[in-house]
Amino acid sequence: MARPCYIELPAADLASAKAFYARAFGWSLSDFGPSYAATTTGDVDVGLQGDMREAPTAPLPVILVDDLEAALAAVTAAGGVMARPIFAFPGGRRFQFRDPHGNELAVMQAD
């Protein structure tokens, strides 16, 4: 079953963003390279993208699925428009799309 599992946020100043969320909510964020950090609770986690070339322009909800290719076919058939084709990242693979209302979302399959 598909479910929201992640939210990615742009963070032009990654260190400052990490400090803010740690102070405000007590979040512990793990570094995944020089420009990315994320919570790793296994619930709905939050990622901070510090590389503005890769960062979403708004919060990016991520939906977890069991079969990425089947989800891609279903999203396309339903009228979704591809924003970023399937790519690998530490922990899985994902693609990004815009729904018919212009909202950008991602769909991921974990390794």
N, C-alpha and C positions, 0 to 999 in steps of 0.2 A: 504494500500500500504506500502511495506517495504521501509525504508529509513534510512540512517546513522543518528544516533542521539547522539552518544557519542564516545569519544576516551579515553581509559584508558592508563596511562603512569606509568612505574615503577618509584619509588621515594625512594631511599635508605635512604635519609635524608628528611623526610616529611616537617619539619619546614623550611628547607632551600629551598626546591622546592616551597612551598607556597610563601615564601618571594620573590623568583625570579619572579614567574609569576605575583605576585601583583605589583612588581616594573616595570617589563618589559611591562606588558599589562594592568595593572590596574584591574586585575581579583580579585574578591572577592570569596574566597573558603570557603565552609562550611565544618565543621568536621562531619564525620560520623564514630564515634568511634576513638580509639587512633591511628590507622594506615591508615586512609583513609580521603581524603578531595576532594571536587568537586565543580565546578561551578554549579549553578542552574538557568541558564537563561531560560531553556526551548527550546533553540535552539540546536545546536550541542555543548553539554557540554563536559568538560574535567574532568576526575577523576585522582587523584594521589594515587597510591597504595604503601604505605610505608612498608607493610609486604612483604618482599622479597620471602617468601614461597608462597605467593598468587599472586605476581606481574607477569605480562606478561614480557617476555624477550625483547619485542619490543612493539611499540605502538599497541594497540588493538582496532580496529574499532568495534563499536557495532551497529547492525542493529535493528531497532524497527519494530516489527510485531504485528498484532492483534491476531494471533493464534500460540502460541509457539510450540505446538505439530505438527501442520500442517507444520510449517517451518522446524522442526526437520526431519520430514519425507521427505520433499522436498530436504533438504540439503543432507541427506543420499542417496536418490535416484539419486541425481546428482553427487555423488562420493565424497562428503565431508566425512572426517574422524573425529570422535568424539575426542575432546581433553579434554572436561570436561562435564559430563552429566548435565541435568537440575538441577539447584539449586536456592534457594530463597535468596534474598538480600533485604535490605530496599528499597522499591519502585517497586519490581517486581520479576520476575524469568528470568533466562537465561541459555543458554548452550554455549559452545565454541567448535569450530571445525577448522580443517585445510582444506583449499581448495586443489584441485589436484596439486597446485604449491607450497604447503607448507606454505602458509600464514595463520596465525591464526586470526580468527574473532570470534565475539560473536553475538548471536541473543537474544534479550530480548523482553518480554511482560510486560508492565507496569501494576501495580495493578489498 
